[in-house]
Structures are given as structure tokens and as C-alpha cells.
Amino acid sequence: MSSVSHRKNNISNCCCIFYFIVIFIVCIITIPSYVYPYFSALNFEETQCYIDTVLYPTSIPTFDNYDNWEECDCGKYCTTFSPCIKLYSNISSNFIIDIYTNNDVICTFHDSYCVTGEDIRNIHTYLNESREIYNTYINTTQTCYMNPETNEIYLDLGTSFDAMLASVIIIGIMMMCCIGTFIYSRFQSCKEEKRRENESKYVEAV
């Protein structure tokens, strides 16, 4: 095989490896975030939830009592508390989860990162905001989504058909490029082998 053809094959192989790595990275990012949640949520039942209970903080957290407060990250070597608000409905004993795509939730509403959380003046703001959320949801009927397998309830699915479709298209295009590069590399190799066979036959005939 000529050096030029060998170099072309090396480039094609490198491109195929590059596409494979990109596809792998894209799949790791998009499938758990957009593709799987979208198709999983298709089985959820849309229903109406009557919010009959809202648990929210009514006093500042102390070492002895931090009911309806949960830890939040306020920076390097800094941990404080922010409100943990839980909504309950008439159709399940589980508290309602804000968004389906959120992972490891412990409250309906909770900020796990609070950059100014160590400022004591924010406590009063937290209490006022919690009261406003209470007034917004208590004794109201909200559209919600229920997972029939776990009986978990969500206020919002957080899924998008457009995001899922874009993810699938990107993965498909990258796979086609990888397959196309591999086919082109094999075609060039077969073409070069055929050329060498013809040259060998010509030399033998001479």
C-alpha cells in the first residue's frame, strides 16, 4: 500500500475514533437528561391535585429545631439552611415533587445552592417567600402528573419533545458520519488492494 493511501486510511481511522468518542460523550449527556425522561414520562397520568397541606418554615432555624429547613451550599467550606417546602395533595401521601427531571429531591421547593445564605438578613426573606408560596398553593387545584408505578406526583415534567428530538438527531448524524467514514476507509483499502493486484498481474504478464 502506498504511503499516501496508508496516510488516508490513518486519517479515516482517526476520524472514526473521534466521532465515536463524541457520540459517547453526547449520549452520556443527552440520553439521561433529555431522551430517557421524555419517553419515561409518556406513561405518566395527567390529573388534578387538590393541595390540602403545605409544610413551610415559620421560624428561624436553630440547633434544636430546623423543621422545614434543609442544608444548602453557600460556597467553599460554607453550609447553611434554606427553606424546605413540601406540598401534599388529596391523591397521595407522598409530597409533590416540583419537576420530574430533578434528582434526589427531598422537598417540593428547596434551593440546594445559596450563595448569600450565610447572611442572617436572608432568613427573613426566606420566611416571607415561604409564606407567599404557602398562600399561592394552599387549598388550590393544580395540574399534576402521577407516576402509576411509584405513585409519585410532579407539578411539571420538565421534558421537551424538541430537546429529545434534537438529541436523537445529533446522535444519528454523528453515527452516520462515523459509519460513513468507516465505509470510506474500507472502500479505499479495497480499492488499493485491487490496484496492487492488477499491478502484480501486469508485472507477471510482462
Secondary structure as the mmCIF struct_conf table of DSSP 4:
data_model
#
loop_
_struct_conf.conf_type_id
_struct_conf.id
_struct_conf.beg_label_comp_id
_struct_conf.beg_label_asym_id
_struct_conf.beg_label_seq_id
_struct_conf.end_label_comp_id
_struct_conf.end_label_asym_id
_struct_conf.end_label_seq_id
HELX_RH_AL_P HELX_RH_AL_P1 SER A 3 THR A 30
HELX_RH_PI_P HELX_RH_PI_P1 ILE A 31 VAL A 35
HELX_RH_AL_P HELX_RH_AL_P2 TYR A 36 ALA A 41
TURN_TY1_P TURN_TY1_P1 LEU A 42 ASN A 43
HELX_LH_PP_P HELX_LH_PP_P1 PHE A 44 PHE A 44
STRN STRN1 GLU A 45 LEU A 55
BEND BEND1 SER A 59 SER A 59
BEND BEND2 PHE A 63 ASP A 64
TURN_TY1_P TURN_TY1_P2 ASP A 67 ASN A 68
STRN STRN2 TRP A 69 GLY A 75
TURN_TY1_P TURN_TY1_P3 LYS A 76 TYR A 77
STRN STRN3 CYS A 78 PRO A 83
STRN STRN4 ILE A 85 ILE A 85
STRN STRN5 LYS A 86 SER A 89
TURN_TY1_P TURN_TY1_P4 ASN A 90 ILE A 91
STRN STRN6 SER A 92 ILE A 99
TURN_TY1_P TURN_TY1_P5 TYR A 100 THR A 101
BEND BEND3 ASP A 104 ASP A 104
BEND BEND4 ILE A 106 THR A 108
STRN STRN7 PHE A 109 PHE A 109
BEND BEND5 SER A 112 SER A 112
STRN STRN8 TYR A 113 TYR A 113
TURN_TY1_P TURN_TY1_P6 VAL A 115 GLU A 118
TURN_TY1_P TURN_TY1_P7 ILE A 120 ILE A 120
HELX_RH_AL_P HELX_RH_AL_P3 ARG A 121 TYR A 137
TURN_TY1_P TURN_TY1_P8 ILE A 138 ASN A 139
STRN STRN9 THR A 140 MET A 146
TURN_TY1_P TURN_TY1_P9 PRO A 148 THR A 150
STRN STRN10 ILE A 153 ASP A 156
HELX_RH_AL_P HELX_RH_AL_P4 PHE A 161 ALA A 205
#
